[in-house]
Amino acid sequence: MFEVKIKRLPGNEDIPIPRKMSQLASGFDLVAAVSEPVSIFPGEWKLIPTGFYLEMPAQLEAQIRPRSGLALKKGITTLNSPGTIDADYRGEIGVILINHGKETFIVNRGDRIAQMVFQHVPEIRFTETEQISETDRGKGGFGHTGI
C-alpha cells in the first residue's frame, strides 16, 4: 500500500477528498471546486479546479480520466486523457473538461467531474544499442492490421 498525502486549499473544506464510489472501483472521483457555476459551451474547454494538492511517492503517477456517465450522457470528457500528474508536482490538481456535446454544460461546485487512477511507475534504464530484434509486426503502425 502507498501513502498519498492530500492538502485542501483554504476555502475548500466543503469539497470531499477523492473517493471511490464502489468497493472495487479503480478510480477516485474528483469534484469541482469552482467558486461559481462555470459554463462550457459546445466545442469549448476549461480548466476546472479540484481544491487540493497531492504528495505521492516517486513510484506513483496519478492519471486523470473522464467519467463514463458524463461522456455518454452529456458529451463531456477530459481533453488530455489520461492527464498525468507526476510525483514531483505540487500545484493544485486541475481537470481540463471539453464539451463535445450539443448543449452548454454547467459545472457546479461539488459536481463529480473526473476520476483519478494511480499507476505504478517502474524504474527504467535505457541501453543504447546498434541493433534491435525483428518481429512479425516490424514497422507496422497506425492501423496496419486493419480498421
VENHUNOR-V15756 format. One record per residue. N is the residue number from 1. RES is the residue in three letters. OMEGA is omega in degrees with one decimal (none if undefined). Layout:
n: [N & N]
res: [RES & RES]
omega: [OMEGA & OMEGA]
//
This chain:
n: [1 & 2 & 3 & 4 & 5 & 6 & 7 & 8 & 9 & 10 & 11 & 12 & 13 & 14 & 15 & 16 & 17 & 18 & 19 & 20 & 21 & 22 & 23 & 24 & 25 & 26 & 27 & 28 & 29 & 30 & 31 & 32 & 33 & 34 & 35 & 36 & 37 & 38 & 39 & 40 & 41 & 42 & 43 & 44 & 45 & 46 & 47 & 48 & 49 & 50 & 51 & 52 & 53 & 54 & 55 & 56 & 57 & 58 & 59 & 60 & 61 & 62 & 63 & 64 & 65 & 66 & 67 & 68 & 69 & 70 & 71 & 72 & 73 & 74 & 75 & 76 & 77 & 78 & 79 & 80 & 81 & 82 & 83 & 84 & 85 & 86 & 87 & 88 & 89 & 90 & 91 & 92 & 93 & 94 & 95 & 96 & 97 & 98 & 99 & 100 & 101 & 102 & 103 & 104 & 105 & 106 & 107 & 108 & 109 & 110 & 111 & 112 & 113 & 114 & 115 & 116 & 117 & 118 & 119 & 120 & 121 & 122 & 123 & 124 & 125 & 126 & 127 & 128 & 129 & 130 & 131 & 132 & 133 & 134 & 135 & 136 & 137 & 138 & 139 & 140 & 141 & 142 & 143 & 144 & 145 & 146 & 147]
res: [MET & PHE & GLU & VAL & LYS & ILE & LYS & ARG & LEU & PRO & GLY & ASN & GLU & ASP & ILE & PRO & ILE & PRO & ARG & LYS & MET & SER & GLN & LEU & ALA & SER & GLY & PHE & ASP & LEU & VAL & ALA & ALA & VAL & SER & GLU & PRO & VAL & SER & ILE & PHE & PRO & GLY & GLU & TRP & LYS & LEU & ILE & PRO & THR & GLY & PHE & TYR & LEU & GLU & MET & PRO & ALA & GLN & LEU & GLU & ALA & GLN & ILE & ARG & PRO & ARG & SER & GLY & LEU & ALA & LEU & LYS & LYS & GLY & ILE & THR & THR & LEU & ASN & SER & PRO & GLY & THR & ILE & ASP & ALA & ASP & TYR & ARG & GLY & GLU & ILE & GLY & VAL & ILE & LEU & ILE & ASN & HIS & GLY & LYS & GLU & THR & PHE & ILE & VAL & ASN & ARG & GLY & ASP & ARG & ILE & ALA & GLN & MET & VAL & PHE & GLN & HIS & VAL & PRO & GLU & ILE & ARG & PHE & THR & GLU & THR & GLU & GLN & ILE & SER & GLU & THR & ASP & ARG & GLY & LYS & GLY & GLY & PHE & GLY & HIS & THR & GLY & ILE]
omega: [178.0 & 174.3 & 175.5 & 179.9 & 178.8 & 178.8 & 176.8 & 170.4 & 178.4 & 179.9 & -179.3 & 179.9 & 179.6 & -178.5 & 179.6 & 174.7 & -179.3 & 179.9 & 175.8 & -177.7 & 172.0 & -173.1 & -176.2 & 177.5 & 176.2 & -177.0 & 175.4 & -179.4 & 175.8 & 179.5 & -178.6 & 176.2 & 178.6 & -179.7 & 175.9 & -178.9 & 179.9 & 177.2 & 174.0 & -177.5 & 177.8 & -178.9 & -177.6 & 174.2 & 179.8 & 175.2 & -177.9 & -179.8 & 177.3 & 176.0 & 179.0 & 173.5 & 175.3 & 166.4 & -178.3 & 179.8 & -178.6 & -177.7 & -175.7 & 163.0 & 173.4 & 178.3 & 177.0 & -175.4 & 178.5 & 169.1 & -175.0 & -180.0 & 177.3 & 179.7 & -177.1 & -172.6 & -172.9 & -177.0 & -178.3 & 179.7 & 176.9 & -172.9 & 178.1 & -171.6 & -4.1 & 172.5 & -177.6 & 170.6 & -179.5 & -176.4 & -178.7 & 177.5 & -178.0 & 177.7 & 177.7 & 176.1 & 178.9 & -179.1 & 176.7 & 178.3 & 174.7 & -178.9 & 174.3 & -178.2 & -177.8 & -177.9 & 175.5 & 178.7 & -179.9 & 175.2 & 178.6 & 176.7 & 177.9 & 176.9 & 173.2 & -171.5 & -176.6 & 173.6 & -178.6 & -179.8 & 178.9 & 178.9 & 175.0 & 178.9 & -178.9 & 173.5 & -177.1 & 173.8 & 176.5 & 174.8 & -179.7 & -176.2 & 178.0 & -174.9 & 173.2 & -174.5 & 177.9 & 172.9 & 176.3 & -179.2 & -179.3 & -177.5 & -179.0 & -179.8 & 174.8 & 173.5 & -176.0 & 178.9 & -179.3 & -176.7 & none]
//
